[in-house]
């Protein structure tokens, strides 16, 4: 009999201990005026309420439902203690973790009932409080006997939408971290991936840091990735990566080259890039044009003194000529050639129509005058022009000491005195028949690539140096607009893959312009950049101008989803 009572008492003690260590979760639905304890509806009398943006809970009721002792101070005539919180309503005072506060800082006395804020309870009891502003639901989680946490530090919390995933299945993170003082938080995950491509158990850990530099304790969850495959790494990227992101595809150069219907336009392209390093004042390039034309110039000042790049236009017709700048882009003040090419290209593609000038027969005007270029500085210039008659375009570098007062008359008188500079034998200058190449492609199959600028699948334009009369070839295809029309493009993804070296440029897809890439450089052929994803239309139109300073060829890879 004694043994039976001992066992019964032991069971009661264990049960009581288990109850004391149990988690109690209080959910308050302010919209519906309801309360739940561990999922079961309960009644708080009086109910919790929101006053001036603060969630207030009656202190005696919260002590009752959470099973927390409420200790009277001075036999209850002066105040009560709840965890680390002391309340003195008659004095209008409180103490939290030994720190004196005004009563209104922790709660309010309403109709003789003391209410405390949820955030105060969090600090007093070491509880966790999460508020959903959309549903107006507050969740307070309290563990009996747990060691109270440091309530000045933020708390990291997150969950995953599932516990098990397939290889390549998107992992959704629900993050609900918070800061006791409501400060904004920065997140730092380790082990987190959008999707996992190896099976096994994965540990995801989050640490959050508030604006004051205080960091949370690490918070971790484990998930399991099963061997079944939903998407490969490549197919996941094609479906879910945003435009502008890079992904890995080591098989790009093995994909078939797509057949193209090629057609060149009749707008001439004048290229002035040789000598690239200009060591003395002189004419860099010149030729006569009529109608539409494009000018591309890139040079660096190799003189020991500052100089300007100028573009002069002379009317060689017998009647007045109207010259219009349809668009112009220029960038200077950097020695990084690729960066210079991208910036001027973006300026050019975004440029509005410029001014129109009237030239009398024999008149010369300065169409463009750069700012002073310091020694070593380069300048990239691209312009589309429209002339009603025949004009002569001249590109020259003039050192500061020789510059007149920058009047048209002064520059016109200086022009005959400038020598024609010899090309450097490495870079390109000359006039080429077309500034526009249209490629039409019918997409079939699952994947293919369009090669730009290789000289084989995409022939190199041939032209002539008007100053020397020598034939030249436009290596790099710089200044040439590619208009690529893709038919059968519904449910396809386009990726830009460099092949000849570093590439920094821009591309326009269905009228939308974007840098390629948005920062840094593209370097590896097997690390392409997604530049479009088409899920609505059957045709995609791409506009691409190879950027000065970048390397060709490049591949435009088209994948079928």
Secondary structure as GFF3:
##gff-version 3
##sequence-region A 1 561
A	DSSP	alpha_helix	2	21	.	.	.	ID=ss1
A	DSSP	beta_strand	23	29	.	.	.	ID=ss2
A	DSSP	beta_strand	34	37	.	.	.	ID=ss3
A	DSSP	beta_strand	40	42	.	.	.	ID=ss4
A	DSSP	beta_strand	49	51	.	.	.	ID=ss5
A	DSSP	beta_strand	54	58	.	.	.	ID=ss6
A	DSSP	alpha_helix	59	66	.	.	.	ID=ss7
A	DSSP	beta_strand	71	73	.	.	.	ID=ss8
A	DSSP	beta_strand	79	82	.	.	.	ID=ss9
A	DSSP	beta_strand	85	88	.	.	.	ID=ss10
A	DSSP	three_ten_helix	89	91	.	.	.	ID=ss11
A	DSSP	beta_strand	93	96	.	.	.	ID=ss12
A	DSSP	beta_strand	99	102	.	.	.	ID=ss13
A	DSSP	alpha_helix	103	106	.	.	.	ID=ss14
A	DSSP	beta_strand	107	110	.	.	.	ID=ss15
A	DSSP	beta_strand	113	117	.	.	.	ID=ss16
A	DSSP	alpha_helix	118	125	.	.	.	ID=ss17
A	DSSP	beta_strand	128	132	.	.	.	ID=ss18
A	DSSP	beta_strand	137	143	.	.	.	ID=ss19
A	DSSP	beta_strand	158	160	.	.	.	ID=ss20
A	DSSP	beta_strand	164	167	.	.	.	ID=ss21
A	DSSP	beta_strand	173	175	.	.	.	ID=ss22
A	DSSP	beta_strand	185	190	.	.	.	ID=ss23
A	DSSP	beta_strand	200	210	.	.	.	ID=ss24
A	DSSP	beta_strand	219	229	.	.	.	ID=ss25
A	DSSP	alpha_helix	233	240	.	.	.	ID=ss26
A	DSSP	three_ten_helix	252	254	.	.	.	ID=ss27
A	DSSP	beta_strand	261	264	.	.	.	ID=ss28
A	DSSP	beta_strand	268	272	.	.	.	ID=ss29
A	DSSP	beta_strand	277	278	.	.	.	ID=ss30
A	DSSP	beta_strand	282	301	.	.	.	ID=ss31
A	DSSP	beta_strand	307	315	.	.	.	ID=ss32
A	DSSP	beta_strand	321	332	.	.	.	ID=ss33
A	DSSP	alpha_helix	337	350	.	.	.	ID=ss34
A	DSSP	beta_strand	356	359	.	.	.	ID=ss35
A	DSSP	beta_strand	364	369	.	.	.	ID=ss36
A	DSSP	beta_strand	378	399	.	.	.	ID=ss37
A	DSSP	three_ten_helix	400	402	.	.	.	ID=ss38
A	DSSP	alpha_helix	408	415	.	.	.	ID=ss39
A	DSSP	beta_strand	429	432	.	.	.	ID=ss40
A	DSSP	beta_strand	436	442	.	.	.	ID=ss41
A	DSSP	beta_strand	447	452	.	.	.	ID=ss42
A	DSSP	beta_strand	462	464	.	.	.	ID=ss43
A	DSSP	beta_strand	471	473	.	.	.	ID=ss44
A	DSSP	beta_strand	481	487	.	.	.	ID=ss45
A	DSSP	beta_strand	492	498	.	.	.	ID=ss46
A	DSSP	beta_strand	505	509	.	.	.	ID=ss47
A	DSSP	beta_strand	512	516	.	.	.	ID=ss48
A	DSSP	beta_strand	529	534	.	.	.	ID=ss49
A	DSSP	beta_strand	539	545	.	.	.	ID=ss50
A	DSSP	beta_strand	554	560	.	.	.	ID=ss51
###
